[in-house]
Each structure stands twice: as C-alpha cells, then as structure tokens.
Amino acid sequence: MAVSATTHPTLVDLVKRSTPEGKIASVAEILNETNEILDHMVWVEGNLPTGNVSTTRVGLPAPTWRKMYGGVQPTKSLTAQITDSCGMLEAYAEVDKALADLNGNTNEFRLTEDTAHIEGMSQEMAETLFYGNEASEPEAFTGLGPRFNALTGAGNSDNVIAGGGSGTDNASIWLSVWGPSTGFGIIPKGSNGGLQMQDKGQVTLENADGSNGRMEAYRTHYRWDAGLCIRDWRYFVRICNIDKSALTVDAATGANLPDLMFQALERIPNLSIGRAAFYMNRTVLTKLRQQHTNGVANSTLTMDNLGGTMVTAFHGVPISRTDALASDEALVS
C-alpha cells in the first residue's frame, strides 16, 4: 500500500507541529473527549480465550402448600448460559524515519502521534460500550444499547424508561452498577487488560510509493481486546427517548430529568452491591444542572470528593459526562 497523507504524517504535518525554534510544539488536543466510563468499569478476566460464559438464574423453584398426609413434588431452579464475545481493537502508527528524525526530535514527534492514536482508541472503545452491535459489526462486541432497546416485550424492558421524545434527535441517560456479579468489562482469558502499545521500532515499508518502493519508517502498534458481560440486567437502567431540542430549564416541556433519574434509582435492587454511576452527554448534563437550579432551593446535586477528584453526584450516585453518548439516537419503542 502506498504511503498516504491521510494515513501517514507528512512534512506538512511536521511543520504544523514545530515551533519557530524547530522544536516539537505542544499540540492542543481539541478532538479529545471525556469518557469516564472507561475509568469506572470493573474489568474481569473471562473464562474463554475469546470472551466469557456466565450462568444466570432464570427461574426459581415453586414451593407447595402441603396438607396433612399430602405429598410435595420436588422442584428445581432454572438457569441459562450466556456467552459474551470480545473484540480486538487495533491500530498502527507509521511515520517516515527521515521525517521523524528532522531537527533531532524523533521521540517528541512520535509522541504526538501516539497521543492521538490512544485518544482515538479510547473514543472507539467508549462508543462501542454503548452502541456496539455484533449483528451489524461481527468483529466488535455488543454494547449496552442493543441489549436495552425495547420499552415492552423484552425481559429487561422494565429497566428501559421512556423520556417522552418522539423524534430522531434523542439522547439517553444510563445508570450502571458495575461489579463481578452485575456487569463488567471482559478481558480475554490469559491476555493483558487495557490498551497495549508496542513500539516496533524501525521497519521497512515494502510498498511505500505504490510501485514496490521501499521506505524506512518507525512503527507503533496499539491493541485493546475487550468485551462486555451483563450478568444481571436489573443493575442497568436506560432512560431513553430524551428529546434534546425539547429540554427546558424549568422542565415545563420535554423531559423532567431529575424525576426520570429518581425512577431509575428505584429500579436498582441494591446500589451498594457494586460501583454505581450515571452517564450522560454534555447537553443533557447541562440541562440537568439548570433544571435542578431552577426547581429547588437546595439542589439534590452535590459535589463529592472521590479519590481526590471533585465529582457531581445525584443522591450519592456519581454523574459522569460521557461524550460517546449521542444526541441523535433512534426512537426506542
């Protein structure tokens, strides 16, 4: 494959990243997102090289009221096994060795590419956690959205709350309680968890110009193997169909966000069983703050210190801004 300006940094890129003194400039990462779900999730090593098989109780044994000299039939519970797959998210960074070595700033220039690739991997992982669907993208894993996508008829429909929207510019709020017995990210059996980055050093690109021309380059490989397991759907709630264009400061029209979040909290059997958090995008979070400020003198939103970081919370449950959540979701019915 020929070297392309869209896949490999060029001299123009180098100039744009250099100061007048010839040093590598600090790049303003304006494309970076905030996706704190990657920090909150519990990650567990799966029991398969390609994912995880979990056993879930789907039926309880029925007891019998017995009368004198009457018999009782033995009963048993029912279980089902669910297999969740992992996907392999990978990327390569390649840069002309001569270009990277200009001005003696090789490592600094390569670092600017590494930073961008790591951010790109993180954004893709966060988006897949919500919208990944093996039915349309078999190479990925199935995220939360396709698992909680019906207001009626599904086994977990009770944990899908309608926000009142009817168009196609909808957003969702998620309440998740992460834990080994509720839901967790999967690390394939025997593999390393998290984003792996390997410096391949100097390599020869065999077809750099599209005509079998060679070129010396620096190469970095990035890989992140991951999946998602929901062992107990009762600990995950989706507030869907929040029409972003209808949201108002006083909740006179559109979704009343605090009320919907109260409903979500009541769906969870036990918040203390794992690591609980609300997830919403910037637009929804802004309206939530405005509705609280407008509606009550003493807001139920608080600022808590968790691990040295100030975190916004709703009735003790942290709220995390998650840019991977879209504002143009299809209507959930």
PyMOL commands that set and color helices and strands:
alter all, ss='L'
color gray80, all
select helices_A, chain A and resi 11-16+37-40+97-104+106-131+144-147+157-159+233-235+244-246+257-267+271-273+282-295
alter helices_A, ss='H'
color red, helices_A
select strands_A, chain A and resi 43-45+51-59+78-96+160-162+170-178+183-187+196-205+215-230+236-243+275-280+301-306+309-314+317-321
alter strands_A, ss='S'
color yellow, strands_A
deselect
rebuild
show_as cartoon
